[in-house]
Amino acid sequence: QVQLVESGGGLVQPGGSLRLSCTASRSIFRINVMGWYRQAPGNERELVAVITSDGSTNYADSVNGRFTISRDNANKNTVYLQMNSLKPEDTAKYYCHAQSALSYWGRGTQVTVSS
């Protein structure tokens, strides 16, 4: 069974940066889209950023210009999320997602932005 494993979360001060990573436990055939979603307590899960197989990206308005999603050129099953200028409202559990013929989710990594 394929698993997506996220890493890179943690506690950071406002204005700081974090880089999240997500890797599939084994190769997923024909991934169309990989992305990051987040869910804060009491809120629904929301899209943060996605990247398609041809490199097209899309961001939530709230993170556009601060976050950058990218895929590993050598390993197409790995995706990153560079988060800069973090704000307290970015605090959430961040989940990795991969869409091929099936949909895959990671278990999430916690990001807390607090002074």
N, C-alpha and C positions, 0 to 999 in steps of 0.2 A: 504494500500500500504506500502510495506516495505521500510524503509529508512536506509541508513548507515550514521552515524553521527561521524565525526572526531573531535578530540580535541587535544590540546597539542602543537599547533604551536606557533610561536612567533619570537621575535628578539633575536639572540644570537651572541656572539663574536666568531671569528674563534678559533677553538680548544675546543669550548664548547659542551654541550650535550643537547638534547631534547628527550622527549619520547612522541610519538604520540599514540593515542588510537582511536579505531574505534569499534562502537557497532551498531548492527542492532536494529531497533525500535521494532521488534518482531522476533520471532524465524524463521529462514530460514531452510526449510527442506533439509537435505542432501547437505550441502555445500561441494564441492569438493576441492575448492581452495580459499584462501583469500590472498589478496596482497595489496601492496602499489605501486602507480605510481606517477610520478611527471611531472610537466610541467612548464618550465620557459618561460617568454615572448619571442615570436618569435620562440620557439622550439616546436617540437611535444611531445606529452605525451610519457613518457618512463617508462619501468618497473624498479622498485627499488628492490623489494623483494617479493617473494611469499612463501606461506606455504600450503602444502596439508593436507588433512584430516588425513593422517597417520604421519604427522609431518615433512615430507621432506621439505627442504627449498632450495631456489635458489636466488642468488643475482646478481645484475648488477656488472660488474667488478669495476666500479667506487666507489662502496660503500662496496665491500666485505672486511671484516675485521674491518670495522668501524660501520656498522649498523647490528642490530639483530632483526629479526622478530620472533614473538611468538604469540601463541594463549592462551587464558584463559582456564585453565583446567576445570573450573566450568561452564563457559559459552562459548560454541564453536562458538558463534556468535560474539565474541570479539577478536580483533587482535591488537597487539602492534608493534610499531617500535621504538626500542631504537637506537638513533643516537648519536654517539660519534665522537670526533675529527672532528667536522663540519668544512667545508671549504666554502668560498664564493660561489664556484660553485655548492654547494648544495642548494642554494637559489632557491625556486620554490614553486608552490602550490602542495601540496601532497594530493593525492586522494586514498581513500580506495575502494577496489573492492572485491566482493564476487561472486563466480560462482557456481551455482547449476544447476537446469534445466533452470533457467533464470540467466541473468547477472545483477548485482546491482552495482551502483556507488554512492559514497558520493559526497557532494558538494565541498569538499576540505578544507584544512587548510593551511594557508600561513606560510612558514618557510623562514626567512631572516637571513642570516649569514653575519654580517658586523661589523666592528670595529667603 
